[in-house]
Amino acid sequence: MTARMLGFVSVGRRMPEKRDAGERARDFGEIFQSYAAAAAAEQANRCSQCGVPFCQVHCPVHNNIPDWLKLTAEGRLEEAYETSSATNNFPEICGRICPQDRLCEGNCVIEQSGHGTVTIGAIEKYITDTAWERGWVKPVKPRQERAQSVGIVGAGPAGLAAAEELRRHGYKITVYDRYDRVGGLLIYGIPSFKLEKPVVARRAALLADSGVAFRLNFEVGRDATLEELRERHDAVLVATGVYKAREIQAPGVGLSSIVPALGYLTASNRQSLGDLVPAFADGTLDAAGRRVVVIGGGDTAMDCVRTAVRQGASAVTCLYRRDRANMPGSAREVAHAEEEGVVFQWLAQPEAFLGDDANLVTAVRAQRIHLGVADATGRQTPQPIDGAHFVVPADLVIKALGFDPEDLPAGLGAASLEVTRWGTIKLDWRSMATNLDGVFAAGDVVRGASLVVWAIRDGRDAAEAVHRYLTLKAAAVAAVAAE
């Protein structure tokens, strides 16, 4: 039966049941339960089917959100999954980790009218989890196999999205990654309470079943240079991400137990996966029983504070130099963290790290901030308040200040690869091509540290660019052979 839609008039916004903060803070399981079928249909029916779907406009992959909400409301879940997956390679992942409050849901028309947004992310997760349970998710089967091959450097979201799209076209795909598991940031950077690892593993298995070959523990620049990959393949896509932690300049920053966010999160994720992690086993990267201070206000900082809570930290404090309204991370993540006992010190920045005779950090001395005039980006500039100092006791300090690219030309063994003044790969955005013939790039390595959904978008765009390049290359070869 066709649903009437416009249910927002009589039905309020309702998320799936969220586990109690005291319970969920003791484990790394995801915090939301799944919708029941009736609840998912009811919430999808709240969509207004507006003429200009701002939810779709503000989605980086331009998901056909109103369409699959209507199909869900009508109980046509397999069609809803087909519609959702037509524009997104990993809808169940985006449904879990996208900051919907800043993207689709934050721009929902009924949210702007005061009725409360449609629960787009939760419904997206429900649709795809149901598709997996019912066997609707199938490996890629190309209509034709092509002789050309593509090497992809990086098994993160951009590389995996490109691999799937290029495999659809029938190319032979090999993905190279320096880690021992497929997924990149999805496996080692994002905690399981946001994205349980079997969700990523089943996608990796599906790609392998689709004919994508993976070369793990393979570091380009060490085991082979980019130039050598260019000789092996007809085209190469670089999608390595950015992993170099930004540093803070302050007295005492070299004390022990002041660590970068990604190292801390990776150790926690590896421990959860059953790996032996010496730095976790000896307590260096274990927050249990310790007073933890996290510096930063993005999603990575939220991952760190909530991980520390689950590891059994005695106290967790987040220092951020702007106020709540200017927090770059998801407002929902901040709310979850507060529910779990994290203390936020807004408008505060570290000015020194204090230590003991053993060179271990014991406290962070911080300074109060006020927001001054707006800078070129439109954001108010943090200004220190003279004489406004305070001290936060700390046994472990985690720096979550963002990420920059590594030295890519040196790291990849490609001295002639052009980069921007920020260190990201320089490319023509229309063709996704670098200055090296047959070499393309996508994801954070091009745009800087960003969202997973943007990496997926870039991977899909790069796949189409590579396909156009190889099609023209094959046609030129055929023309020469015909002469």
PEZI-V957068 format. One record per residue. N is the residue number from 0. RES is the residue in one small letter. SS is DSSP state (a for helix, b for strand, c for the rest). OMEGA is omega in radians with two decimals (999 if undefined). Layout:
n=N res=RES ss=SS omega=OMEGA
n=N res=RES ss=SS omega=OMEGA
This chain:
n=0 res=m ss=c omega=3.11
n=1 res=t ss=c omega=-3.14
n=2 res=a ss=c omega=3.14
n=3 res=r ss=c omega=-3.04
n=4 res=m ss=c omega=-3.10
n=5 res=l ss=c omega=-3.11
n=6 res=g ss=a omega=-3.13
n=7 res=f ss=a omega=-3.13
n=8 res=v ss=a omega=-3.05
n=9 res=s ss=c omega=-3.08
n=10 res=v ss=c omega=-3.14
n=11 res=g ss=c omega=3.08
n=12 res=r ss=c omega=3.14
n=13 res=r ss=c omega=3.09
n=14 res=m ss=c omega=2.98
n=15 res=p ss=c omega=-3.11
n=16 res=e ss=c omega=3.12
n=17 res=k ss=b omega=3.14
n=18 res=r ss=c omega=3.12
n=19 res=d ss=c omega=-3.07
n=20 res=a ss=a omega=3.14
n=21 res=g ss=a omega=3.13
n=22 res=e ss=a omega=-3.02
n=23 res=r ss=a omega=3.14
n=24 res=a ss=c omega=-3.14
n=25 res=r ss=c omega=3.13
n=26 res=d ss=c omega=-3.10
n=27 res=f ss=c omega=3.08
n=28 res=g ss=c omega=3.11
n=29 res=e ss=c omega=-2.96
n=30 res=i ss=c omega=3.14
n=31 res=f ss=b omega=2.97
n=32 res=q ss=c omega=3.09
n=33 res=s ss=c omega=3.02
n=34 res=y ss=c omega=2.80
n=35 res=a ss=c omega=-3.06
n=36 res=a ss=a omega=-3.10
n=37 res=a ss=a omega=-3.13
n=38 res=a ss=a omega=3.11
n=39 res=a ss=a omega=3.13
n=40 res=a ss=a omega=-3.14
n=41 res=e ss=a omega=-3.13
n=42 res=q ss=a omega=3.08
n=43 res=a ss=a omega=-3.13
n=44 res=n ss=c omega=3.11
n=45 res=r ss=c omega=-3.12
n=46 res=c ss=c omega=-3.11
n=47 res=s ss=c omega=-3.10
n=48 res=q ss=c omega=-3.04
n=49 res=c ss=c omega=-3.08
n=50 res=g ss=c omega=3.07
n=51 res=v ss=c omega=-3.05
n=52 res=p ss=c omega=-3.11
n=53 res=f ss=a omega=3.06
n=54 res=c ss=a omega=3.14
n=55 res=q ss=a omega=-3.14
n=56 res=v ss=a omega=-3.06
n=57 res=h ss=c omega=3.02
n=58 res=c ss=c omega=-3.11
n=59 res=p ss=c omega=3.12
n=60 res=v ss=c omega=3.11
n=61 res=h ss=c omega=3.08
n=62 res=n ss=c omega=3.10
n=63 res=n ss=c omega=-2.94
n=64 res=i ss=a omega=3.14
n=65 res=p ss=a omega=-3.12
n=66 res=d ss=a omega=-3.09
n=67 res=w ss=a omega=2.97
n=68 res=l ss=a omega=3.12
n=69 res=k ss=a omega=3.12
n=70 res=l ss=a omega=3.09
n=71 res=t ss=a omega=3.11
n=72 res=a ss=a omega=-3.14
n=73 res=e ss=c omega=3.13
n=74 res=g ss=c omega=-3.10
n=75 res=r ss=c omega=-2.94
n=76 res=l ss=a omega=-3.14
n=77 res=e ss=a omega=3.07
n=78 res=e ss=a omega=3.09
n=79 res=a ss=a omega=3.12
n=80 res=y ss=a omega=3.14
n=81 res=e ss=a omega=3.13
n=82 res=t ss=a omega=3.14
n=83 res=s ss=a omega=-3.07
n=84 res=s ss=a omega=3.12
n=85 res=a ss=c omega=-3.10
n=86 res=t ss=c omega=-3.05
n=87 res=n ss=c omega=-3.12
n=88 res=n ss=c omega=-3.06
n=89 res=f ss=c omega=-3.07
n=90 res=p ss=a omega=3.14
n=91 res=e ss=a omega=3.08
n=92 res=i ss=a omega=3.10
n=93 res=c ss=a omega=3.10
n=94 res=g ss=a omega=-3.14
n=95 res=r ss=a omega=-2.91
n=96 res=i ss=a omega=3.11
n=97 res=c ss=c omega=3.02
n=98 res=p ss=c omega=-3.06
n=99 res=q ss=c omega=-3.13
n=100 res=d ss=c omega=3.09
n=101 res=r ss=c omega=-3.03
n=102 res=l ss=c omega=-3.01
n=103 res=c ss=c omega=-3.06
n=104 res=e ss=a omega=3.12
n=105 res=g ss=a omega=-3.14
n=106 res=n ss=a omega=3.11
n=107 res=c ss=c omega=-3.08
n=108 res=v ss=a omega=-3.11
n=109 res=i ss=a omega=2.99
n=110 res=e ss=a omega=3.14
n=111 res=q ss=a omega=-3.13
n=112 res=s ss=c omega=3.04
n=113 res=g ss=c omega=-3.12
n=114 res=h ss=c omega=-3.09
n=115 res=g ss=c omega=-3.04
n=116 res=t ss=c omega=2.93
n=117 res=v ss=c omega=-3.09
n=118 res=t ss=c omega=-2.98
n=119 res=i ss=a omega=-3.08
n=120 res=g ss=a omega=-3.12
n=121 res=a ss=a omega=3.11
n=122 res=i ss=a omega=3.08
n=123 res=e ss=a omega=3.09
n=124 res=k ss=a omega=-3.13
n=125 res=y ss=a omega=-3.12
n=126 res=i ss=a omega=-3.03
n=127 res=t ss=a omega=3.06
n=128 res=d ss=a omega=3.08
n=129 res=t ss=a omega=3.12
n=130 res=a ss=a omega=3.09
n=131 res=w ss=a omega=-3.11
n=132 res=e ss=a omega=-3.05
n=133 res=r ss=c omega=3.05
n=134 res=g ss=c omega=-3.13
n=135 res=w ss=c omega=-3.11
n=136 res=v ss=c omega=-3.02
n=137 res=k ss=c omega=3.03
n=138 res=p ss=c omega=3.10
n=139 res=v ss=c omega=3.06
n=140 res=k ss=c omega=-3.10
n=141 res=p ss=c omega=3.08
n=142 res=r ss=c omega=3.09
n=143 res=q ss=c omega=3.08
n=144 res=e ss=c omega=-3.14
n=145 res=r ss=c omega=-3.13
n=146 res=a ss=c omega=-3.07
n=147 res=q ss=c omega=-3.13
n=148 res=s ss=b omega=3.12
n=149 res=v ss=b omega=3.02
n=150 res=g ss=b omega=-3.13
n=151 res=i ss=b omega=-3.13
n=152 res=v ss=b omega=-3.13
n=153 res=g ss=c omega=-3.12
n=154 res=a ss=c omega=3.03
n=155 res=g ss=c omega=-3.05
n=156 res=p ss=a omega=3.13
n=157 res=a ss=a omega=3.14
n=158 res=g ss=a omega=-3.12
n=159 res=l ss=a omega=3.10
n=160 res=a ss=a omega=3.11
n=161 res=a ss=a omega=-3.14
n=162 res=a ss=a omega=-3.12
n=163 res=e ss=a omega=-3.12
n=164 res=e ss=a omega=3.12
n=165 res=l ss=a omega=3.08
n=166 res=r ss=a omega=3.08
n=167 res=r ss=a omega=3.13
n=168 res=h ss=c omega=3.06
n=169 res=g ss=c omega=3.13
n=170 res=y ss=c omega=3.02
n=171 res=k ss=b omega=-3.01
n=172 res=i ss=b omega=2.98
n=173 res=t ss=b omega=3.13
n=174 res=v ss=b omega=3.14
n=175 res=y ss=b omega=3.10
n=176 res=d ss=c omega=-3.08
n=177 res=r ss=c omega=3.12
n=178 res=y ss=c omega=-3.04
n=179 res=d ss=c omega=3.09
n=180 res=r ss=c omega=3.10
n=181 res=v ss=c omega=3.05
n=182 res=g ss=c omega=3.13
n=183 res=g ss=c omega=-3.12
n=184 res=l ss=a omega=-3.12
n=185 res=l ss=a omega=-3.14
n=186 res=i ss=a omega=-2.94
n=187 res=y ss=a omega=-3.08
n=188 res=g ss=c omega=-3.07
n=189 res=i ss=c omega=-3.11
n=190 res=p ss=c omega=-3.08
n=191 res=s ss=c omega=3.14
n=192 res=f ss=c omega=3.00
n=193 res=k ss=c omega=-3.07
n=194 res=l ss=c omega=3.14
n=195 res=e ss=c omega=-2.95
n=196 res=k ss=a omega=3.04
n=197 res=p ss=a omega=3.10
n=198 res=v ss=a omega=3.11
n=199 res=v ss=a omega=-3.09
n=200 res=a ss=a omega=-3.12
n=201 res=r ss=a omega=3.05
n=202 res=r ss=a omega=3.11
n=203 res=a ss=a omega=3.11
n=204 res=a ss=a omega=3.12
n=205 res=l ss=a omega=3.12
n=206 res=l ss=a omega=3.08
n=207 res=a ss=a omega=3.10
n=208 res=d ss=a omega=3.11
n=209 res=s ss=c omega=3.10
n=210 res=g ss=c omega=3.07
n=211 res=v ss=c omega=3.13
n=212 res=a ss=b omega=3.14
n=213 res=f ss=b omega=3.02
n=214 res=r ss=b omega=-3.08
n=215 res=l ss=c omega=-3.02
n=216 res=n ss=c omega=-3.10
n=217 res=f ss=c omega=-3.11
n=218 res=e ss=c omega=3.09
n=219 res=v ss=b omega=-3.00
n=220 res=g ss=c omega=3.08
n=221 res=r ss=c omega=-3.11
n=222 res=d ss=c omega=3.04
n=223 res=a ss=b omega=3.09
n=224 res=t ss=c omega=3.07
n=225 res=l ss=a omega=3.11
n=226 res=e ss=a omega=3.12
n=227 res=e ss=a omega=3.07
n=228 res=l ss=a omega=3.09
n=229 res=r ss=a omega=3.10
n=230 res=e ss=a omega=-3.12
n=231 res=r ss=a omega=-2.97
n=232 res=h ss=c omega=3.10
n=233 res=d ss=c omega=3.06
n=234 res=a ss=b omega=3.13
n=235 res=v ss=b omega=3.07
n=236 res=l ss=b omega=3.10
n=237 res=v ss=b omega=-3.13
n=238 res=a ss=c omega=-2.99
n=239 res=t ss=c omega=-3.06
n=240 res=g ss=c omega=3.10
n=241 res=v ss=c omega=-3.01
n=242 res=y ss=c omega=-3.12
n=243 res=k ss=b omega=-3.08
n=244 res=a ss=b omega=3.02
n=245 res=r ss=c omega=-3.08
n=246 res=e ss=c omega=3.05
n=247 res=i ss=c omega=3.13
n=248 res=q ss=c omega=3.13
n=249 res=a ss=c omega=3.09
n=250 res=p ss=b omega=3.09
n=251 res=g ss=c omega=-3.06
n=252 res=v ss=c omega=3.14
n=253 res=g ss=c omega=3.13
n=254 res=l ss=c omega=3.06
n=255 res=s ss=b omega=-3.14
n=256 res=s ss=c omega=2.89
n=257 res=i ss=b omega=-2.90
n=258 res=v ss=b omega=3.06
n=259 res=p ss=b omega=-3.05
n=260 res=a ss=a omega=-3.04
n=261 res=l ss=a omega=3.08
n=262 res=g ss=a omega=3.13
n=263 res=y ss=a omega=-3.13
n=264 res=l ss=a omega=3.13
n=265 res=t ss=a omega=3.11
n=266 res=a ss=a omega=3.14
n=267 res=s ss=a omega=-3.14
n=268 res=n ss=a omega=3.10
n=269 res=r ss=a omega=3.10
n=270 res=q ss=a omega=3.13
n=271 res=s ss=a omega=3.13
n=272 res=l ss=c omega=3.11
n=273 res=g ss=c omega=3.12
n=274 res=d ss=c omega=3.00
n=275 res=l ss=c omega=-3.10
n=276 res=v ss=c omega=-3.08
n=277 res=p ss=a omega=-3.10
n=278 res=a ss=a omega=3.03
n=279 res=f ss=a omega=-3.11
n=280 res=a ss=a omega=-3.12
n=281 res=d ss=c omega=3.06
n=282 res=g ss=c omega=-3.08
n=283 res=t ss=c omega=-3.09
n=284 res=l ss=c omega=3.09
n=285 res=d ss=c omega=-3.08
n=286 res=a ss=c omega=-3.06
n=287 res=a ss=c omega=3.08
n=288 res=g ss=c omega=-3.05
n=289 res=r ss=c omega=3.05
n=290 res=r ss=b omega=-2.99
n=291 res=v ss=b omega=3.02
n=292 res=v ss=b omega=3.10
n=293 res=v ss=b omega=-3.12
n=294 res=i ss=b omega=-3.13
n=295 res=g ss=c omega=-3.09
n=296 res=g ss=c omega=3.14
n=297 res=g ss=c omega=-3.13
n=298 res=d ss=a omega=3.11
n=299 res=t ss=a omega=3.08
n=300 res=a ss=a omega=3.12
n=301 res=m ss=a omega=3.07
n=302 res=d ss=a omega=-3.10
n=303 res=c ss=a omega=-3.10
n=304 res=v ss=a omega=-3.10
n=305 res=r ss=a omega=3.03
n=306 res=t ss=a omega=3.14
n=307 res=a ss=a omega=3.08
n=308 res=v ss=a omega=-3.09
n=309 res=r ss=a omega=3.08
n=310 res=q ss=c omega=3.09
n=311 res=g ss=c omega=3.09
n=312 res=a ss=c omega=3.13
n=313 res=s ss=c omega=3.08
n=314 res=a ss=b omega=3.12
n=315 res=v ss=b omega=-3.14
n=316 res=t ss=b omega=3.06
n=317 res=c ss=b omega=3.06
n=318 res=l ss=b omega=3.10
n=319 res=y ss=c omega=-2.97
n=320 res=r ss=c omega=3.05
n=321 res=r ss=c omega=-3.13
n=322 res=d ss=c omega=-3.08
n=323 res=r ss=a omega=-3.09
n=324 res=a ss=a omega=-3.11
n=325 res=n ss=a omega=-3.13
n=326 res=m ss=c omega=-3.14
n=327 res=p ss=c omega=3.13
n=328 res=g ss=c omega=-3.12
n=329 res=s ss=c omega=3.10
n=330 res=a ss=a omega=3.11
n=331 res=r ss=a omega=3.12
n=332 res=e ss=a omega=3.08
n=333 res=v ss=a omega=3.13
n=334 res=a ss=a omega=3.10
n=335 res=h ss=a omega=-3.12
n=336 res=a ss=a omega=3.12
n=337 res=e ss=a omega=3.09
n=338 res=e ss=a omega=-3.08
n=339 res=e ss=c omega=3.00
n=340 res=g ss=c omega=3.13
n=341 res=v ss=c omega=3.08
n=342 res=v ss=b omega=3.13
n=343 res=f ss=b omega=3.01
n=344 res=q ss=b omega=-3.14
n=345 res=w ss=c omega=3.09
n=346 res=l ss=c omega=-3.14
n=347 res=a ss=b omega=3.09
n=348 res=q ss=b omega=3.13
n=349 res=p ss=b omega=3.04
n=350 res=e ss=b omega=3.08
n=351 res=a ss=b omega=3.07
n=352 res=f ss=b omega=-3.09
n=353 res=l ss=b omega=-3.10
n=354 res=g ss=b omega=3.13
n=355 res=d ss=c omega=-3.10
n=356 res=d ss=c omega=3.13
n=357 res=a ss=c omega=3.13
n=358 res=n ss=c omega=3.10
n=359 res=l ss=b omega=3.12
n=360 res=v ss=b omega=3.13
n=361 res=t ss=b omega=-3.11
n=362 res=a ss=b omega=3.02
n=363 res=v ss=b omega=3.03
n=364 res=r ss=b omega=-3.03
n=365 res=a ss=b omega=-3.14
n=366 res=q ss=b omega=3.10
n=367 res=r ss=b omega=-3.04
n=368 res=i ss=b omega=2.87
n=369 res=h ss=b omega=-3.10
n=370 res=l ss=b omega=-3.10
n=371 res=g ss=b omega=-3.11
n=372 res=v ss=b omega=-3.12
n=373 res=a ss=b omega=3.07
n=374 res=d ss=c omega=-3.08
n=375 res=a ss=c omega=-3.14
n=376 res=t ss=c omega=-3.11
n=377 res=g ss=c omega=3.13
n=378 res=r ss=c omega=3.11
n=379 res=q ss=b omega=-3.08
n=380 res=t ss=b omega=3.10
n=381 res=p ss=b omega=3.12
n=382 res=q ss=b omega=3.13
n=383 res=p ss=b omega=3.06
n=384 res=i ss=b omega=-3.09
n=385 res=d ss=b omega=3.07
n=386 res=g ss=b omega=-3.11
n=387 res=a ss=b omega=-3.08
n=388 res=h ss=b omega=3.01
n=389 res=f ss=b omega=-3.07
n=390 res=v ss=b omega=3.08
n=391 res=v ss=b omega=3.09
n=392 res=p ss=b omega=-3.09
n=393 res=a ss=c omega=2.99
n=394 res=d ss=c omega=3.12
n=395 res=l ss=b omega=3.11
n=396 res=v ss=b omega=-3.10
n=397 res=i ss=b omega=-3.14
n=398 res=k ss=b omega=3.13
n=399 res=a ss=c omega=-3.00
n=400 res=l ss=c omega=-3.14
n=401 res=g ss=c omega=-3.04
n=402 res=f ss=b omega=3.06
n=403 res=d ss=b omega=3.08
n=404 res=p ss=c omega=2.98
n=405 res=e ss=c omega=3.07
n=406 res=d ss=c omega=-2.98
n=407 res=l ss=a omega=3.13
n=408 res=p ss=a omega=3.13
n=409 res=a ss=a omega=-3.09
n=410 res=g ss=a omega=-3.12
n=411 res=l ss=a omega=-3.10
n=412 res=g ss=c omega=-3.12
n=413 res=a ss=c omega=-3.04
n=414 res=a ss=c omega=-3.08
n=415 res=s ss=c omega=3.12
n=416 res=l ss=c omega=-3.09
n=417 res=e ss=c omega=3.09
n=418 res=v ss=b omega=3.12
n=419 res=t ss=c omega=3.11
n=420 res=r ss=c omega=3.07
n=421 res=w ss=c omega=-3.14
n=422 res=g ss=c omega=3.07
n=423 res=t ss=c omega=-3.14
n=424 res=i ss=b omega=3.12
n=425 res=k ss=c omega=-3.13
n=426 res=l ss=c omega=3.02
n=427 res=d ss=b omega=-3.05
n=428 res=w ss=c omega=3.12
n=429 res=r ss=c omega=-3.11
n=430 res=s ss=c omega=-3.08
n=431 res=m ss=c omega=-3.06
n=432 res=a ss=b omega=3.03
n=433 res=t ss=c omega=3.10
n=434 res=n ss=c omega=3.12
n=435 res=l ss=c omega=-3.11
n=436 res=d ss=c omega=3.09
n=437 res=g ss=c omega=3.13
n=438 res=v ss=b omega=-3.11
n=439 res=f ss=b omega=-3.13
n=440 res=a ss=b omega=-3.11
n=441 res=a ss=c omega=3.03
n=442 res=g ss=c omega=-3.05
n=443 res=d ss=a omega=-3.13
n=444 res=v ss=a omega=3.10
n=445 res=v ss=a omega=-3.03
n=446 res=r ss=a omega=-3.03
n=447 res=g ss=c omega=-3.08
n=448 res=a ss=c omega=-3.07
n=449 res=s ss=c omega=-3.07
n=450 res=l ss=c omega=3.09
n=451 res=v ss=a omega=-3.10
n=452 res=v ss=a omega=3.05
n=453 res=w ss=a omega=3.08
n=454 res=a ss=a omega=3.10
n=455 res=i ss=a omega=3.12
n=456 res=r ss=a omega=-3.13
n=457 res=d ss=a omega=3.12
n=458 res=g ss=a omega=3.12
n=459 res=r ss=a omega=3.12
n=460 res=d ss=a omega=3.14
n=461 res=a ss=a omega=3.12
n=462 res=a ss=a omega=3.11
n=463 res=e ss=a omega=3.11
n=464 res=a ss=a omega=3.11
n=465 res=v ss=a omega=3.13
n=466 res=h ss=a omega=3.11
n=467 res=r ss=a omega=-3.13
n=468 res=y ss=a omega=-3.09
n=469 res=l ss=a omega=3.08
n=470 res=t ss=a omega=3.10
n=471 res=l ss=a omega=3.14
n=472 res=k ss=a omega=3.12
n=473 res=a ss=a omega=3.12
n=474 res=a ss=a omega=3.12
n=475 res=a ss=a omega=3.10
n=476 res=v ss=a omega=3.14
n=477 res=a ss=a omega=3.13
n=478 res=a ss=a omega=3.11
n=479 res=v ss=a omega=-3.12
n=480 res=a ss=a omega=-3.10
n=481 res=a ss=a omega=-3.12
n=482 res=e ss=c omega=999
